């Protein structure tokens, strides 16, 4: 079910020669019987054009809540993975990457998983769930993280209900199931009974979080690095775009929310104190410039001081962004600890890019750090990193809710699958940026009130992802209706966990 061919743009290498002319002047003078020629030759040699790459890779973490005391039984269904009981009755069924000291929940958004040595899902069809004896009340979840290695890409999620089998009728089932139990006499009821939720898991924590915690209004302080290194390339503008997106999302989610803006370079300065005035914040963000060193600790302390201006009853949150290391002699860890221990306490998220040290981000972020650190390996991914935090704070978005049968119908390639959005914080659908991990959650449950009609039934289903380059492809149609790619077709890549 996997098509992992990467079609390469047909580009030619040409040798281009320029200035291949000769200008000659003949002269004759008294006593001179010779002729002279002036000549010149210029060339552009060894010209090479190399097609770019589009490589979609996946990793995942799958769990099954099937009741305590079943470790040996469940482990027997997975000969290639050592199933673990993480808590009573909850089993880890699979985890990729499964290399070295890598810890999926803690590091999935912090490491560069495009590294070939990480051994991600890259062209392989793998079974995530292979379960028997599923009972009403059982549920499972797989969080799949997507990695666009190199070029930004549109991404689609697709699927197929391969089988919905009756497998005969037990005596209790025959009393309530009128569809018949023999092959060809009726489909099973399990696909209709299983409930499915798919969502953008912004913090990759395997949990759907529909709202901002206790639903209290939030007061968010942006603490932004504007040191000299931020002038590199388009980094400053990418940060501005991300901060602007976060402001719009937070203030648009509730009239009671507030946002403040603090910057740090040689020192720190609160540019706009916590407010609901979006225009003032957007104007301040657009006017930021880069210069100076990296007084990160001053930024955290100054940002915390501004959070003291938050109205009572607001949850206090700080989002610290940096592209480098703190200046000598300053300790952002201590400043962050003071903010986290304040009364009321401040929850701290950290975004890093370029020269940002992972240890510094970890020293500032709230626990669990894997839910509060967002690392981008490409400046162009910064807007989406800010967007992920914004969506975490206002509530993760559902992609689909319904029965398993309905989910597979929505994901059908005949219907074009489900077009995924690389940035949920903006109005229009966006490409997935390279250099940023993004996660999709898929949870299924056989409800406790499921009846005897599903006894002995079984389902088989596939889920996959298709990526297609963004550049020169502004309004992509249904990727599954396109003709067979030719050497000049848009590069695409498809990965399928089944």
LOKE-493284 format. One record per residue: x, z, y of N, C-alpha, C in turn. Coordinates in steps of 0.2 Angstrom, whole numbers. Layout:
// LOKE-493284
X; Z; Y; X; Z; Y; X; Z; Y;
...
END
This chain:
// LOKE-493284
4; 0; -6; 0; 0; 0; 4; 0; 6;
11; 0; 5; 15; 0; 11; 18; -7; 12;
18; -8; 19; 22; -14; 21; 27; -12; 26;
33; -12; 24; 38; -9; 28; 43; -14; 31;
41; -20; 30; 45; -26; 33; 45; -25; 40;
51; -25; 43; 52; -26; 51; 53; -33; 53;
48; -36; 56; 49; -43; 58; 54; -43; 64;
59; -48; 64; 63; -48; 69; 62; -54; 74;
62; -52; 80; 61; -58; 85; 66; -63; 84;
64; -69; 84; 68; -75; 82; 72; -76; 89;
78; -74; 90; 82; -75; 95; 88; -79; 93;
90; -84; 97; 96; -88; 96; 102; -86; 100;
108; -87; 97; 114; -86; 100; 117; -92; 103;
118; -93; 110; 120; -99; 112; 126; -98; 116;
130; -104; 116; 136; -104; 119; 135; -109; 126;
135; -106; 131; 134; -109; 138; 140; -110; 141;
141; -117; 143; 147; -119; 147; 145; -121; 154;
148; -119; 159; 146; -120; 166; 153; -123; 169;
151; -127; 174; 157; -129; 178; 162; -134; 175;
159; -138; 170; 163; -142; 166; 163; -149; 170;
166; -149; 176; 167; -155; 180; 174; -156; 182;
176; -161; 184; 183; -162; 187; 182; -166; 193;
185; -164; 198; 185; -167; 205; 192; -170; 206;
193; -176; 206; 200; -179; 207; 201; -183; 213;
207; -182; 216; 208; -186; 222; 214; -190; 221;
214; -196; 222; 220; -201; 221; 223; -202; 228;
229; -202; 228; 232; -203; 235; 238; -208; 234;
240; -212; 239; 245; -216; 238; 249; -216; 245;
255; -215; 245; 259; -214; 251; 265; -218; 251;
268; -219; 257; 273; -223; 257; 279; -221; 252;
281; -225; 248; 287; -223; 244; 284; -219; 238;
277; -217; 237; 275; -213; 232; 271; -217; 227;
273; -217; 221; 270; -221; 216; 266; -217; 211;
265; -211; 213; 261; -206; 208; 254; -205; 210;
250; -202; 205; 243; -200; 207; 242; -193; 204;
239; -189; 208; 238; -182; 206; 230; -181; 206;
229; -176; 201; 222; -174; 200; 221; -167; 200;
216; -164; 204; 214; -157; 204; 209; -156; 199;
210; -151; 195; 204; -150; 190; 203; -142; 190;
197; -140; 187; 196; -133; 186; 191; -133; 180;
191; -128; 177; 186; -127; 171; 184; -119; 171;
178; -118; 170; 175; -111; 169; 170; -111; 164;
170; -106; 160; 165; -106; 154; 163; -98; 153;
157; -98; 150; 154; -92; 148; 154; -92; 141;
158; -88; 138; 159; -88; 130; 156; -82; 127;
155; -83; 120; 153; -78; 116; 147; -74; 118;
142; -78; 120; 136; -75; 122; 132; -73; 116;
129; -67; 116; 126; -64; 110; 119; -61; 112;
114; -63; 109; 107; -59; 110; 106; -56; 103;
104; -49; 103; 103; -46; 97; 96; -43; 97;
91; -45; 92; 85; -42; 93; 85; -34; 92;
80; -31; 96; 79; -24; 96; 76; -22; 89;
75; -15; 88; 72; -13; 82; 66; -9; 84;
62; -9; 78; 56; -4; 78; 56; -1; 72;
56; 5; 71; 57; 9; 65; 52; 15; 66;
47; 15; 62; 42; 21; 61; 44; 25; 55;
46; 31; 56; 47; 36; 51; 42; 42; 51;
41; 45; 45; 37; 50; 45; 40; 56; 41;
38; 62; 43; 39; 68; 39; 33; 72; 39;
32; 77; 34; 26; 80; 34; 27; 87; 31;
21; 91; 31; 21; 97; 28; 14; 98; 26;
13; 99; 19; 6; 100; 16; 5; 106; 13;
0; 109; 14; -2; 116; 11; -9; 115; 7;
-10; 120; 3; -16; 120; -1; -18; 128; -2;
-24; 129; 1; -27; 136; 0; -32; 136; -6;
-29; 138; -12; -33; 137; -18; -34; 143; -22;
-33; 149; -18; -34; 155; -22; -28; 158; -25;
-27; 165; -25; -21; 168; -27; -20; 167; -35;
-14; 168; -37; -12; 169; -44; -12; 162; -48;
-11; 156; -44; -11; 150; -47; -4; 146; -46;
1; 150; -44; 7; 146; -42; 10; 142; -48;
10; 145; -54; 13; 141; -60; 8; 135; -61;
2; 136; -61; -3; 130; -62; -2; 124; -57;
-2; 126; -50; -1; 121; -45; 6; 118; -45;
11; 122; -47; 18; 119; -47; 18; 114; -52;
14; 115; -58; 15; 110; -63; 12; 103; -61;
8; 103; -56; 6; 96; -53; 11; 93; -49;
16; 96; -47; 21; 93; -43; 28; 93; -46;
30; 89; -51; 36; 89; -54; 42; 88; -50;
41; 85; -44; 47; 83; -40; 48; 88; -34;
44; 93; -34; 44; 98; -28; 43; 105; -31;
47; 110; -28; 46; 117; -30; 41; 120; -26;
35; 120; -28; 29; 123; -25; 30; 130; -23;
29; 133; -17; 30; 140; -15; 23; 143; -13;
22; 149; -15; 16; 153; -12; 18; 156; -6;
16; 153; 0; 18; 156; 6; 15; 162; 8;
9; 163; 6; 5; 169; 7; 0; 169; 2;
-3; 175; 0; -8; 175; -6; -13; 169; -6;
-12; 165; -11; -17; 160; -12; -16; 153; -8;
-11; 153; -4; -9; 147; 0; -2; 144; -2;
-2; 138; -4; 4; 135; -8; 7; 129; -3;
13; 129; -3; 17; 124; 0; 18; 118; -5;
14; 113; -4; 14; 107; -9; 20; 102; -8;
22; 102; -2; 27; 97; 0; 30; 97; 7;
36; 95; 8; 39; 96; 15; 45; 91; 15;
44; 86; 20; 50; 82; 22; 51; 82; 29;
58; 83; 31; 64; 82; 26; 65; 89; 22;
67; 88; 17; 69; 94; 12; 76; 94; 11;
80; 95; 17; 87; 94; 16; 91; 100; 19;
96; 102; 17; 100; 108; 20; 96; 114; 22;
98; 116; 28; 95; 122; 30; 89; 120; 35;
86; 114; 35; 81; 112; 39; 75; 116; 38;
72; 119; 43; 65; 122; 42; 60; 119; 46;
55; 116; 42; 50; 111; 45; 47; 114; 52;
43; 120; 51; 39; 122; 57; 44; 124; 63;
50; 127; 62; 54; 129; 67; 58; 123; 70;
59; 118; 67; 64; 113; 70; 61; 106; 70;
54; 105; 68; 52; 98; 68; 52; 95; 75;
51; 99; 80; 50; 96; 87; 57; 97; 91;
62; 99; 87; 68; 101; 91; 74; 96; 88;
74; 94; 82; 79; 90; 80; 78; 82; 80;
83; 78; 81; 83; 71; 81; 82; 69; 74;
75; 68; 72; 74; 66; 65; 74; 59; 63;
77; 55; 68; 78; 48; 67; 85; 47; 63;
89; 52; 63; 95; 52; 60; 94; 50; 52;
97; 44; 50; 96; 42; 43; 97; 48; 38;
101; 52; 39; 103; 58; 34; 97; 63; 33;
92; 62; 38; 86; 67; 37; 82; 65; 31;
82; 58; 29; 79; 56; 23; 71; 57; 24;
69; 54; 29; 61; 54; 31; 58; 49; 27;
51; 49; 27; 47; 44; 23; 48; 37; 27;
51; 33; 24; 53; 26; 27; 52; 21; 22;
45; 19; 21; 44; 13; 17; 41; 15; 10;
41; 22; 9; 39; 24; 2; 32; 27; 3;
28; 25; -3; 21; 28; -3; 21; 34; -7;
19; 40; -5; 20; 46; -8; 13; 50; -9;
12; 53; -14; 6; 57; -15; 7; 64; -11;
3; 66; -6; 3; 72; -3; -1; 77; -7;
-7; 75; -9; -12; 80; -13; -13; 77; -20;
-11; 81; -25; -12; 79; -32; -15; 86; -35;
-22; 87; -34; -25; 93; -35; -30; 93; -41;
-30; 98; -45; -35; 98; -50; -39; 105; -49;
-45; 105; -52; -49; 111; -52; -50; 114; -45;
-52; 110; -40; -53; 112; -34; -60; 115; -34;
-61; 121; -31; -67; 124; -31; -70; 125; -23;
-77; 126; -23; -80; 127; -16; -76; 132; -13;
-74; 131; -6; -71; 136; -2; -63; 134; -2;
-61; 130; -6; -54; 128; -6; -53; 123; 0;
-47; 123; 3; -45; 118; 8; -38; 117; 8;
-36; 111; 11; -29; 109; 12; -28; 106; 18;
-21; 106; 20; -19; 103; 27; -13; 99; 26;
-12; 94; 29; -6; 90; 30; -4; 89; 37;
1; 91; 40; 3; 89; 47; 9; 84; 46;
7; 78; 49; 12; 72; 48; 15; 71; 55;
22; 71; 55; 25; 70; 62; 27; 63; 62;
26; 59; 68; 28; 52; 69; 34; 52; 73;
39; 47; 71; 45; 46; 75; 46; 39; 76;
45; 37; 82; 46; 30; 84; 54; 30; 86;
57; 27; 81; 65; 26; 82; 66; 19; 86;
68; 20; 92; 70; 14; 96; 64; 13; 101;
61; 7; 100; 56; 4; 105; 50; 8; 105;
47; 9; 111; 40; 12; 111; 35; 8; 108;
30; 11; 105; 26; 7; 100; 18; 9; 101;
14; 5; 100; 7; 6; 99; 7; 9; 91;
2; 14; 90; 2; 16; 83; -6; 17; 81;
-7; 15; 75; -14; 15; 72; -13; 19; 66;
-19; 23; 64; -19; 27; 58; -25; 23; 54;
-23; 22; 48; -28; 18; 43; -29; 22; 37;
-34; 20; 33; -35; 23; 26; -40; 20; 22;
-40; 22; 16; -45; 19; 11; -47; 24; 6;
-53; 24; 5; -56; 28; -1; -55; 24; -7;
-50; 25; -11; -49; 21; -17; -53; 22; -23;
-55; 28; -24; -60; 30; -29; -64; 36; -27;
-70; 36; -29; -75; 42; -28; -79; 42; -35;
-76; 45; -40; -78; 45; -47; -82; 51; -49;
-87; 49; -53; -92; 54; -56; -89; 58; -61;
-85; 54; -66; -82; 57; -72; -87; 61; -76;
-93; 58; -77; -98; 61; -82; -101; 67; -78;
-106; 69; -82; -110; 75; -80; -110; 81; -84;
-108; 87; -81; -109; 93; -85; -116; 95; -85;
-118; 100; -89; -125; 102; -89; -128; 104; -83;
-124; 109; -79; -127; 111; -73; -127; 105; -68;
-123; 100; -68; -123; 95; -63; -129; 90; -65;
-130; 89; -71; -136; 85; -73; -142; 87; -70;
-143; 93; -69; -149; 96; -66; -151; 94; -59;
-145; 93; -55; -146; 92; -48; -143; 85; -46;
-140; 81; -51; -137; 75; -49; -141; 69; -52;
-144; 65; -49; -148; 60; -51; -145; 53; -51;
-138; 53; -49; -135; 46; -49; -132; 44; -55;
-132; 48; -60; -129; 46; -67; -122; 48; -68;
-120; 49; -74; -113; 51; -75; -109; 46; -78;
-112; 40; -81; -107; 35; -84; -104; 30; -79;
-99; 27; -81; -96; 23; -76; -100; 17; -75;
-101; 15; -68; -105; 10; -66; -112; 12; -64;
-114; 18; -66; -121; 20; -65; -121; 25; -58;
-116; 26; -55; -117; 30; -49; -110; 33; -47;
-109; 33; -40; -103; 36; -37; -103; 43; -37;
-97; 46; -37; -97; 54; -36; -99; 56; -29;
-101; 62; -29; -103; 65; -23; -97; 69; -19;
-91; 69; -22; -86; 73; -19; -84; 71; -12;
-83; 64; -11; -81; 62; -5; -86; 63; 1;
-92; 64; -1; -97; 65; 4; -97; 73; 5;
-95; 77; 0; -96; 84; 1; -90; 87; 5;
-84; 84; 4; -78; 86; 8; -78; 85; 15;
-77; 90; 19; -76; 90; 26; -69; 88; 28;
-68; 84; 33; -62; 82; 36; -62; 83; 43;
-56; 85; 46; -54; 86; 53; -47; 83; 54;
-47; 78; 58; -40; 75; 60; -40; 76; 68;
-33; 78; 70; -32; 80; 77; -25; 79; 79;
-24; 78; 85; -17; 78; 88; -14; 85; 88;
-10; 87; 84; -7; 93; 83; -1; 94; 88;
-2; 96; 94; 2; 95; 99; 9; 99; 98;
8; 105; 95; 14; 109; 94; 16; 109; 87;
13; 105; 83; 15; 104; 76; 15; 110; 72;
10; 114; 73; 10; 121; 69; 5; 121; 63;
3; 115; 61; -2; 115; 56; -9; 118; 57;
-10; 120; 63; -16; 123; 65; -20; 120; 70;
-27; 118; 70; -31; 115; 75; -32; 121; 80;
-31; 120; 86; -32; 124; 91; -36; 121; 97;
-43; 122; 96; -47; 118; 101; -47; 121; 108;
-45; 127; 110; -45; 129; 116; -39; 133; 118;
-39; 135; 124; -33; 139; 127; -33; 146; 125;
-33; 148; 119; -32; 155; 117; -39; 159; 118;
-38; 164; 123; -44; 168; 124; -49; 165; 129;
-48; 158; 130; -53; 155; 135; -52; 157; 142;
-48; 162; 144; -47; 164; 151; -44; 158; 155;
-46; 158; 161; -42; 153; 166; -35; 154; 165;
-31; 149; 167; -24; 149; 166; -20; 148; 173;
-15; 151; 174; -11; 150; 180; -4; 148; 177;
-2; 142; 179; 4; 139; 176; 9; 137; 182;
15; 140; 180; 21; 139; 185; 26; 134; 182;
26; 128; 186; 31; 123; 184; 38; 125; 187;
43; 126; 183; 50; 127; 185; 54; 122; 183;
56; 118; 188; 59; 111; 187; 66; 111; 189;
70; 108; 185; 78; 107; 186; 78; 101; 191;
81; 102; 197; 82; 96; 201; 90; 96; 203;
94; 98; 198; 101; 98; 199; 104; 90; 200;
110; 89; 201; 113; 83; 202; 112; 78; 196;
113; 81; 190; 112; 77; 184; 105; 74; 183;
100; 76; 187; 94; 73; 186; 93; 67; 190;
98; 65; 194; 98; 58; 197; 101; 53; 192;
102; 54; 186; 104; 49; 181; 99; 45; 179;
100; 38; 180; 95; 33; 178; 88; 35; 181;
83; 35; 177; 76; 36; 179; 74; 43; 178;
78; 47; 176; 76; 54; 174; 72; 58; 178;
74; 58; 185; 70; 62; 190; 63; 59; 190;
62; 52; 190; 55; 50; 191; 51; 51; 184;
55; 51; 178; 51; 52; 172; 49; 60; 172;
53; 64; 175; 51; 71; 175; 45; 72; 180;
45; 68; 186; 40; 69; 191; 33; 66; 187;
34; 61; 184; 28; 58; 180; 25; 63; 176;
29; 67; 172; 27; 72; 167; 24; 78; 171;
27; 80; 176; 24; 86; 180; 18; 84; 183;
17; 78; 186; 11; 76; 189; 5; 75; 184;
7; 73; 178; 2; 73; 172; 0; 80; 170;
4; 84; 170; 2; 91; 168; -2; 94; 173;
0; 93; 180; -5; 96; 185; -12; 93; 185;
-12; 87; 184; -19; 84; 183; -23; 87; 177;
-20; 87; 172; -23; 90; 166; -25; 97; 167;
-21; 101; 169; -23; 108; 170; -28; 110; 175;
-27; 107; 181; -33; 108; 186; -39; 104; 184;
-39; 98; 180; -45; 95; 179; -49; 98; 173;
-45; 103; 169; -49; 106; 164; -53; 112; 166;
-52; 115; 172; -56; 120; 174; -55; 121; 182;
-60; 122; 185; -60; 124; 192; -56; 130; 194;
-56; 135; 189; -53; 141; 190; -45; 141; 188;
-43; 136; 185; -35; 136; 184; -31; 135; 190;
-25; 137; 190; -20; 136; 195; -14; 134; 193;
-10; 131; 197; -3; 128; 196; 1; 129; 202;
8; 132; 200; 13; 132; 206; 19; 128; 204;
23; 127; 209; 29; 123; 208; 35; 126; 211;
40; 128; 206; 46; 130; 208; 52; 126; 206;
57; 125; 210; 63; 120; 208; 69; 124; 208;
74; 122; 204; 81; 125; 205; 86; 120; 204;
91; 122; 208; 98; 118; 208; 103; 123; 210;
106; 123; 216; 111; 128; 218; 108; 135; 218;
101; 135; 220; 97; 141; 220; 90; 139; 218;
85; 143; 220; 78; 142; 217; 74; 142; 223;
68; 139; 223; 64; 139; 229; 57; 137; 226;
52; 141; 228; 45; 140; 226; 42; 135; 232;
41; 129; 229; 39; 123; 234; 32; 124; 236;
28; 125; 230; 20; 126; 232; 18; 132; 227;
16; 137; 231; 13; 143; 227; 7; 142; 223;
6; 146; 218; 0; 144; 214; -6; 143; 218;
-9; 137; 216; -15; 134; 220; -19; 130; 215;
-25; 128; 218; -29; 123; 215; -30; 117; 219;
-25; 116; 224; -25; 111; 228; -20; 105; 225;
-23; 101; 221; -19; 96; 217; -16; 91; 222;
-18; 89; 227; -15; 85; 232; -9; 88; 235;
-9; 94; 236; -3; 97; 239; 3; 97; 233;
1; 99; 227; 6; 99; 222; 8; 92; 220;
4; 87; 220; 6; 80; 219; 11; 77; 224;
9; 79; 230; 14; 77; 236; 21; 80; 235;
21; 87; 234; 27; 90; 233; 31; 87; 227;
28; 86; 222; 31; 83; 216; 35; 76; 218;
31; 72; 221; 33; 65; 223; 39; 66; 227;
40; 71; 231; 45; 72; 236; 52; 75; 233;
52; 77; 227; 58; 80; 224; 64; 75; 224;
70; 78; 225; 76; 74; 225; 81; 79; 221;
86; 75; 218; 91; 79; 214; 98; 80; 218;
100; 86; 217; 107; 87; 220; 109; 95; 218;
115; 96; 217; 117; 103; 216; 119; 105; 209;
119; 111; 208; 121; 114; 201; 115; 116; 198;
115; 120; 193; 109; 122; 188; 108; 129; 188;
105; 132; 193; 104; 139; 194; 97; 141; 190;
98; 140; 183; 92; 141; 179; 89; 148; 179;
93; 153; 179; 90; 160; 179; 87; 161; 186;
89; 159; 191; 86; 159; 198; 79; 156; 198;
79; 150; 194; 72; 147; 194; 67; 151; 190;
69; 154; 184; 65; 157; 180; 62; 164; 184;
67; 167; 188; 65; 173; 191; 60; 171; 197;
62; 166; 201; 58; 164; 207; 51; 162; 204;
51; 158; 199; 44; 156; 196; 40; 162; 194;
43; 167; 191; 40; 173; 189; 37; 177; 195;
41; 177; 200; 38; 180; 206; 32; 177; 209;
32; 170; 209; 26; 166; 211; 20; 168; 207;
21; 169; 200; 16; 170; 196; 12; 177; 197;
16; 181; 201; 13; 187; 203; 7; 186; 208;
7; 180; 211; 1; 178; 215; -5; 175; 212;
-5; 175; 205; -10; 173; 201; -16; 177; 202;
-22; 175; 202; -28; 179; 202; -29; 183; 196;
-32; 189; 197; -33; 193; 191; -37; 190; 186;
-35; 191; 180; -39; 188; 174; -37; 182; 172;
-31; 179; 175; -28; 173; 173; -23; 174; 168;
-22; 170; 163; -16; 170; 158; -11; 167; 162;
-5; 170; 162; 1; 167; 165; 6; 164; 161;
7; 158; 163; 11; 153; 159; 17; 150; 163;
23; 149; 160; 28; 146; 164; 31; 140; 160;
32; 134; 163; 34; 128; 159; 41; 127; 163;
47; 128; 159; 53; 127; 162; 56; 120; 159;
58; 116; 164; 61; 110; 162; 69; 110; 164;
73; 107; 159; 80; 106; 161; 83; 101; 158;
89; 98; 161; 92; 92; 157; 100; 95; 156;
101; 101; 157; 108; 103; 157; 109; 110; 155;
115; 113; 156; 116; 120; 154; 116; 124; 161;
115; 131; 160; 114; 135; 166; 121; 136; 169;
121; 137; 176; 127; 137; 179; 131; 144; 177;
138; 144; 178; 142; 149; 176; 140; 156; 179;
139; 161; 175; 138; 168; 177; 131; 169; 177;
126; 165; 176; 119; 166; 176; 116; 166; 169;
111; 170; 168; 109; 171; 161; 101; 170; 161;
99; 164; 160; 92; 163; 160; 88; 167; 154;
92; 169; 149; 88; 172; 144; 86; 179; 146;
90; 183; 151; 88; 189; 153; 82; 188; 158;
82; 183; 162; 77; 182; 167; 70; 180; 163;
71; 176; 158; 65; 174; 154; 62; 180; 150;
67; 185; 148; 64; 191; 144; 60; 195; 149;
63; 196; 155; 59; 200; 160; 52; 197; 161;
52; 190; 162; 45; 187; 163; 41; 188; 157;
43; 188; 151; 39; 189; 145; 37; 196; 144;
41; 201; 146; 39; 208; 146; 35; 211; 152;
34; 206; 157; 30; 209; 162; 23; 211; 161;
20; 214; 165; 13; 216; 164; 9; 214; 170;
5; 209; 169; 4; 205; 162; 9; 201; 161;
10; 199; 154; 16; 195; 152; 15; 188; 153;
21; 184; 153; 21; 177; 154; 23; 174; 148;
19; 169; 146; 21; 164; 140; 25; 159; 143;
31; 157; 140; 35; 152; 142; 36; 147; 137;
35; 141; 140; 37; 134; 136; 43; 131; 139;
47; 128; 135; 53; 125; 138; 54; 118; 135;
56; 113; 140; 57; 106; 139; 64; 105; 140;
67; 101; 135; 74; 99; 136; 75; 92; 135;
80; 89; 139; 82; 82; 138; 89; 82; 139;
93; 77; 137; 100; 75; 138; 104; 81; 137;
107; 84; 141; 112; 90; 140; 109; 96; 139;
103; 97; 138; 100; 104; 138; 102; 107; 131;
104; 113; 131; 106; 116; 125; 100; 119; 121;
100; 118; 115; 94; 121; 111; 94; 129; 111;
100; 132; 111; 101; 139; 111; 98; 142; 117;
99; 138; 123; 96; 140; 129; 89; 140; 129;
86; 134; 127; 79; 134; 127; 76; 139; 122;
79; 141; 117; 76; 146; 112; 77; 153; 115;
82; 154; 119; 82; 160; 123; 77; 162; 128;
74; 156; 131; 69; 157; 136; 62; 157; 133;
61; 153; 128; 54; 151; 125; 51; 158; 122;
44; 158; 122; 40; 163; 119; 40; 162; 112;
39; 167; 108; 38; 167; 101; 31; 164; 99;
30; 161; 93; 36; 158; 90; 39; 152; 93;
45; 151; 93; 49; 146; 98; 47; 139; 96;
45; 138; 89; 44; 131; 87; 37; 129; 90;
33; 133; 93; 27; 131; 96; 28; 130; 104;
34; 133; 106; 35; 133; 113; 41; 129; 116;
44; 125; 111; 50; 121; 113; 48; 114; 112;
49; 109; 117; 48; 102; 116; 54; 99; 118;
58; 95; 114; 64; 92; 115; 63; 84; 115;
65; 81; 120; 65; 73; 120; 72; 71; 120;
73; 66; 116; 80; 63; 115; 80; 57; 120;
75; 55; 123; 75; 49; 128; 71; 51; 134;
74; 50; 140; 71; 52; 146; 64; 49; 147;
63; 43; 144; 56; 40; 145; 51; 44; 141;
53; 48; 137; 48; 52; 133; 45; 58; 137;
48; 60; 143; 47; 66; 146; 40; 67; 148;
36; 61; 151; 29; 62; 153; 25; 64; 147;
27; 61; 141; 23; 63; 135; 24; 70; 133;
30; 73; 134; 32; 80; 132; 28; 85; 136;
28; 83; 143; 24; 87; 147; 17; 87; 145;
14; 81; 143; 7; 80; 141; 6; 84; 135;
11; 85; 130; 9; 89; 124; 8; 96; 126;
12; 99; 131; 11; 105; 133; 4; 106; 136;
3; 102; 141; -4; 102; 144; -9; 102; 139;
-9; 98; 134; -15; 98; 129; -15; 104; 125;
-9; 107; 124; -8; 113; 120; -12; 118; 124;
-11; 118; 130; -14; 124; 135; -22; 123; 135;
-24; 117; 136; -31; 116; 137; -35; 115; 131;
-32; 113; 125; -35; 112; 119; -33; 106; 116;
-32; 106; 109; -30; 100; 106; -36; 96; 105;
-35; 89; 105; -40; 84; 104; -41; 82; 97;
-48; 82; 95; -50; 80; 88; -50; 72; 88;
-47; 69; 83; -47; 62; 82; -53; 60; 78;
-55; 64; 73; -61; 63; 69; -64; 69; 66;
-70; 70; 65; -73; 75; 61; -79; 72; 57;
-79; 74; 51; -85; 72; 47; -83; 72; 39;
-87; 69; 35; -85; 69; 28; -79; 65; 26;
-76; 66; 21; -70; 62; 19; -72; 55; 18;
-78; 53; 15; -81; 46; 15; -81; 43; 22;
-84; 47; 27; -84; 44; 34; -78; 43; 37;
-73; 48; 35; -66; 47; 38; -63; 41; 35;
-63; 39; 29; -60; 33; 26; -64; 27; 29;
-70; 28; 30; -74; 22; 33; -71; 21; 40;
-70; 26; 44; -67; 25; 51; -60; 23; 51;
-56; 24; 46; -49; 22; 45; -48; 16; 42;
-54; 13; 40; -53; 6; 36; -50; 1; 40;
-45; -3; 37; -42; -8; 40; -47; -14; 42;
-52; -14; 38; -57; -19; 40; -60; -18; 47;
-60; -11; 49; -63; -9; 55; -57; -8; 60;
-51; -10; 58; -45; -9; 63; -42; -3; 63;
-44; 2; 58; -41; 9; 58; -43; 12; 65;
-40; 18; 66; -41; 22; 72; -34; 21; 77;
-35; 18; 83; -30; 17; 87; -28; 24; 90;
-22; 26; 89; -19; 33; 92; -17; 32; 99;
-17; 38; 103; -15; 38; 110; -9; 42; 110;
-3; 39; 113; 3; 42; 114; 3; 47; 119;
-2; 48; 123; -2; 53; 129; -9; 55; 130;
-12; 60; 127; -19; 62; 128; -20; 65; 135;
-15; 66; 139; -16; 69; 145; -18; 64; 151;
-17; 57; 149; -19; 52; 154; -26; 49; 152;
-29; 45; 156; -35; 42; 155; -35; 36; 150;
-30; 32; 151; -29; 26; 146; -25; 28; 140;
-26; 24; 135; -22; 24; 129; -15; 22; 131;
-10; 26; 128; -3; 24; 130; 1; 23; 123;
7; 19; 124; 11; 19; 118; 14; 25; 117;
17; 26; 110; 21; 32; 108; 28; 30; 111;
31; 35; 114; 38; 34; 117; 42; 35; 111;
48; 32; 112; 54; 34; 107; 57; 40; 109;
60; 44; 104; 63; 50; 106; 59; 56; 106;
53; 56; 104; 49; 62; 104; 45; 63; 98;
45; 68; 95; 41; 70; 89; 33; 71; 91;
29; 68; 88; 22; 69; 89; 18; 70; 82;
14; 75; 82; 11; 76; 75; 3; 75; 75;
1; 73; 69; -6; 72; 68; -8; 77; 62;
-13; 81; 63; -16; 85; 58; -21; 82; 54;
-22; 84; 47; -27; 81; 43; -29; 87; 39;
-35; 90; 39; -37; 95; 35; -43; 93; 32;
-44; 95; 25; -50; 94; 21; -52; 101; 19;
-59; 101; 17; -61; 107; 15; -67; 106; 10;
-68; 109; 4; -74; 108; 0; -78; 115; 2;
-83; 114; 6; -87; 120; 9; -89; 125; 3;
-89; 131; 5; -91; 136; 0; -98; 135; -2;
-102; 131; 1; -109; 130; -1; -110; 124; -5;
-105; 120; -6; -105; 114; -11; -108; 116; -17;
-113; 112; -20; -117; 113; -26; -114; 110; -32;
-118; 111; -37; -116; 108; -44; -115; 101; -44;
-118; 97; -39; -118; 90; -40; -110; 87; -39;
-106; 91; -37; -99; 89; -37; -94; 91; -43;
-97; 94; -48; -93; 96; -53; -90; 90; -57;
-84; 91; -58; -80; 86; -62; -79; 80; -58;
-81; 79; -52; -80; 73; -48; -73; 73; -45;
-70; 67; -44; -64; 66; -41; -63; 61; -36;
-59; 62; -31; -58; 56; -26; -50; 55; -26;
-49; 48; -24; -42; 46; -22; -43; 42; -16;
-38; 44; -11; -39; 41; -5; -31; 40; -2;
-31; 35; 2; -24; 33; 5; -25; 34; 13;
-19; 36; 16; -19; 37; 23; -12; 34; 25;
-12; 30; 30; -6; 27; 33; -5; 26; 40;
0; 24; 43; 1; 23; 50; 5; 16; 51;
2; 12; 56; 5; 6; 58; 8; 6; 65;
14; 4; 66; 17; 3; 73; 18; -4; 75;
17; -5; 81; 18; -12; 84; 21; -11; 91;
26; -15; 92; 30; -14; 99; 25; -15; 105;
27; -12; 110; 23; -12; 116; 25; -17; 121;
31; -19; 122; 33; -23; 126; 31; -30; 125;
28; -34; 130; 25; -40; 129; 19; -40; 125;
16; -34; 124; 10; -33; 120; 5; -28; 123;
3; -30; 129; -1; -25; 133; -8; -23; 131;
-11; -28; 127; -18; -27; 125; -18; -29; 118;
-15; -25; 113; -15; -26; 106; -22; -26; 103;
-24; -31; 99; -30; -31; 95; -30; -27; 89;
-34; -29; 84; -34; -26; 78; -28; -29; 74;
-23; -24; 73; -17; -27; 69; -18; -29; 62;
-23; -27; 59; -24; -29; 52; -28; -36; 52;
-30; -39; 57; -33; -45; 57; -28; -51; 59;
-22; -49; 61; -17; -54; 63; -15; -58; 57;
-13; -64; 58; -10; -68; 52; -4; -65; 50;
-1; -68; 44; 5; -66; 41; 10; -67; 46;
14; -62; 48; 20; -62; 53; 25; -68; 52;
27; -71; 57; 32; -76; 56; 38; -74; 59;
44; -77; 59; 50; -75; 62; 50; -73; 69;
45; -76; 73; 44; -75; 80; 38; -70; 81;
36; -66; 76; 30; -62; 77; 32; -55; 80;
27; -51; 83; 29; -45; 85; 31; -40; 80;
37; -37; 81; 40; -32; 75; 34; -27; 74;
34; -25; 68; 29; -19; 66; 32; -16; 60;
30; -10; 59; 32; -6; 54; 26; -1; 51;
25; -1; 45; 20; 3; 42; 22; 8; 37;
20; 14; 38; 22; 20; 33; 16; 23; 30;
16; 25; 24; 10; 27; 21; 11; 33; 16;
9; 39; 19; 9; 45; 14; 2; 44; 11;
1; 45; 4; -5; 44; 1; -8; 50; -1;
END
